[in-house]
Amino acid sequence: MSLSPSATLEALLFAEGGSMDVRQLLEVLKVDESLLKRAVQQLESDLSGRGLSLIQTGDTIELRTSPEAAPVIRTLRESELSRDLGKASLETLAIILYRGSALRSEIDWVRGVNSGAALRVLLLRGLIEREEDATDKRRARFKATVDALAHLGIAKAEDLPRYSELGSLLATAEAATTDV
């Protein structure tokens, strides 16, 4: 079964999770501009009245939640922000603080589980920020924000208990696994 151009565009934008440049879309989809334009128009039509919408700014296109869904999305975000940080989020934040910054794969390795949900909570609360790798978006580094330090009541990460010792242990453990 082959997908229509608009369905293929929808899948691609969903998988990317962010905006895509029109040139990149033309290259990946291997279509000409007129076919891409028709696919965009069809997808916009298909999404009309739904929870998602197509956002176009200049030469970029992105799949986002529709503006009409903003109140319910805001309620979800506010409920997430009102809860205490759970154990997983605190572990994740500690790893980032003691390492200075960390890739998601490094955090997952230390915790032994998928840390995606914990990272999302920390990002939503503004306690960490994501620094994109210029060559590979999947290799983004996470680092603590000033708000994270304020939340913990410290001026700098080095003020954390046993900072030098635990930072060294993390570095040693990581070095041991990369040597294997």
BELMOLIN-V207949 format. One record per residue. N is the residue number from 1. RES is the residue in one letter. SS is DSSP state (h for helix, s for strand, l for the rest). PHI is phi in radians with two decimals (999 if undefined). D_LAST is the distance of its C-alpha to the last C-alpha in Angstrom with 1 decimal. Layout:
N,RES,SS,PHI,D_LAST + N,RES,SS,PHI,D_LAST
//
This chain:
1,M,l,999,43.7 + 2,S,l,-1.85,43.5 + 3,L,l,-1.41,43.5 + 4,S,l,-1.21,46.2 + 5,P,h,-0.98,45.4 + 6,S,h,-1.22,45.9 + 7,A,h,-1.18,43.6 + 8,T,h,-1.13,40.9 + 9,L,h,-1.07,41.4 + 10,E,h,-1.04,41.2 + 11,A,h,-1.08,37.9 + 12,L,h,-1.14,36.4 + 13,L,h,-1.15,37.6 + 14,F,h,-1.13,36.4 + 15,A,h,-1.13,32.9 + 16,E,h,-1.17,32.8 + 17,G,l,1.26,33.9 + 18,G,l,-2.79,35.6 + 19,S,l,-1.35,38.1 + 20,M,s,-2.24,38.0 + 21,D,s,-1.29,40.0 + 22,V,h,-0.99,42.7 + 23,R,h,-1.03,41.5 + 24,Q,h,-1.14,38.0 + 25,L,h,-1.10,39.7 + 26,L,h,-1.04,41.9 + 27,E,h,-1.21,38.9 + 28,V,h,-1.21,36.8 + 29,L,h,-1.39,39.8 + 30,K,l,0.96,41.3 + 31,V,l,-2.27,44.8 + 32,D,l,-1.58,47.6 + 33,E,h,-1.05,48.8 + 34,S,h,-1.14,51.7 + 35,L,h,-1.19,49.6 + 36,L,h,-1.08,47.1 + 37,K,h,-1.07,50.1 + 38,R,h,-1.14,51.6 + 39,A,h,-1.11,48.3 + 40,V,h,-1.10,48.1 + 41,Q,h,-1.08,51.7 + 42,Q,h,-1.14,51.2 + 43,L,h,-1.12,48.2 + 44,E,h,-1.01,50.2 + 45,S,h,-1.12,53.0 + 46,D,h,-1.09,50.8 + 47,L,h,-1.51,49.3 + 48,S,l,-1.00,52.8 + 49,G,l,1.37,53.5 + 50,R,l,-1.89,49.9 + 51,G,l,-1.42,47.2 + 52,L,s,-2.06,45.4 + 53,S,s,-2.53,46.8 + 54,L,s,-1.69,46.0 + 55,I,s,-1.93,46.0 + 56,Q,s,-2.12,46.8 + 57,T,s,-2.29,46.8 + 58,G,l,1.05,47.7 + 59,D,l,-1.75,45.3 + 60,T,s,-2.10,42.8 + 61,I,s,-2.29,42.8 + 62,E,s,-2.52,41.1 + 63,L,s,-1.67,41.4 + 64,R,s,-2.37,42.2 + 65,T,s,-1.21,44.1 + 66,S,l,-1.25,47.8 + 67,P,h,-1.00,49.8 + 68,E,h,-1.15,51.9 + 69,A,h,-1.51,48.9 + 70,A,h,-0.94,48.4 + 71,P,h,-1.05,50.3 + 72,V,h,-1.27,48.2 + 73,I,h,-1.14,44.9 + 74,R,h,-1.05,46.2 + 75,T,h,-1.08,46.9 + 76,L,h,-1.07,43.4 + 77,R,h,-1.06,41.9 + 78,E,h,-1.13,44.3 + 79,S,h,-1.19,43.5 + 80,E,h,-1.15,39.8 + 81,L,h,-1.30,40.6 + 82,S,h,-1.43,42.9 + 83,R,l,-1.37,40.5 + 84,D,l,-1.15,38.5 + 85,L,l,-1.18,34.8 + 86,G,l,-1.42,33.0 + 87,K,h,-1.02,30.1 + 88,A,h,-1.10,27.6 + 89,S,h,-1.17,29.1 + 90,L,h,-1.15,29.2 + 91,E,h,-1.07,25.5 + 92,T,h,-1.10,24.7 + 93,L,h,-1.09,27.1 + 94,A,h,-1.09,25.6 + 95,I,h,-1.06,22.1 + 96,I,h,-1.10,23.6 + 97,L,h,-1.15,25.9 + 98,Y,h,-1.27,23.4 + 99,R,h,-1.60,21.0 + 100,G,l,1.64,24.0 + 101,S,l,-2.87,23.0 + 102,A,s,-2.74,20.4 + 103,L,s,-1.38,19.5 + 104,R,h,-1.03,20.3 + 105,S,h,-1.09,16.8 + 106,E,h,-1.19,15.7 + 107,I,h,-1.13,18.7 + 108,D,h,-1.03,18.1 + 109,W,h,-1.12,14.5 + 110,V,h,-1.13,16.1 + 111,R,h,-1.37,19.2 + 112,G,l,1.40,17.6 + 113,V,l,-2.53,20.5 + 114,N,l,-1.19,22.1 + 115,S,l,-1.85,23.6 + 116,G,h,-0.98,26.0 + 117,A,h,-1.16,29.2 + 118,A,h,-1.14,28.4 + 119,L,h,-1.09,27.8 + 120,R,h,-1.07,31.0 + 121,V,h,-1.07,33.0 + 122,L,h,-1.14,31.8 + 123,L,h,-1.14,32.6 + 124,L,h,-1.06,36.0 + 125,R,l,-1.46,36.9 + 126,G,l,1.31,36.0 + 127,L,l,-1.55,33.5 + 128,I,s,-2.36,30.7 + 129,E,s,-2.30,30.9 + 130,R,s,-1.81,28.9 + 131,E,s,-1.91,28.3 + 132,E,l,-1.20,27.9 + 133,D,l,-1.41,25.7 + 134,A,l,-1.07,28.2 + 135,T,l,-1.75,26.4 + 136,D,l,-2.60,24.8 + 137,K,h,-1.08,26.4 + 138,R,h,-1.27,23.6 + 139,R,h,-1.80,21.5 + 140,A,l,-1.19,24.1 + 141,R,s,-1.72,23.4 + 142,F,s,-1.93,25.3 + 143,K,s,-2.40,27.0 + 144,A,s,-1.27,29.6 + 145,T,l,-1.69,33.3 + 146,V,h,-1.06,36.1 + 147,D,h,-1.06,37.4 + 148,A,h,-1.12,34.2 + 149,L,h,-1.11,34.9 + 150,A,h,-1.10,38.6 + 151,H,h,-1.03,37.8 + 152,L,h,-1.55,35.9 + 153,G,l,1.31,38.7 + 154,I,l,-2.20,36.7 + 155,A,l,-1.58,37.2 + 156,K,l,-2.66,33.7 + 157,A,h,-1.02,30.2 + 158,E,h,-1.09,30.1 + 159,D,h,-1.40,32.9 + 160,L,l,-1.18,30.7 + 161,P,l,-1.05,30.3 + 162,R,l,0.93,27.6 + 163,Y,h,-0.97,26.4 + 164,S,h,-1.09,24.8 + 165,E,h,-1.09,23.2 + 166,L,h,-1.24,21.7 + 167,G,h,-1.07,20.7 + 168,S,h,-1.15,18.8 + 169,L,h,-1.07,17.1 + 170,L,h,-1.09,16.0 + 171,A,h,-1.11,14.7 + 172,T,h,-1.14,12.8 + 173,A,h,-1.11,11.3 + 174,E,h,-1.16,10.4 + 175,A,h,-1.10,9.0 + 176,A,h,-1.13,6.7 + 177,T,h,-1.36,5.4 + 178,T,h,-1.41,5.5 + 179,D,h,-1.36,3.8 + 180,V,l,-1.30,0.0
//
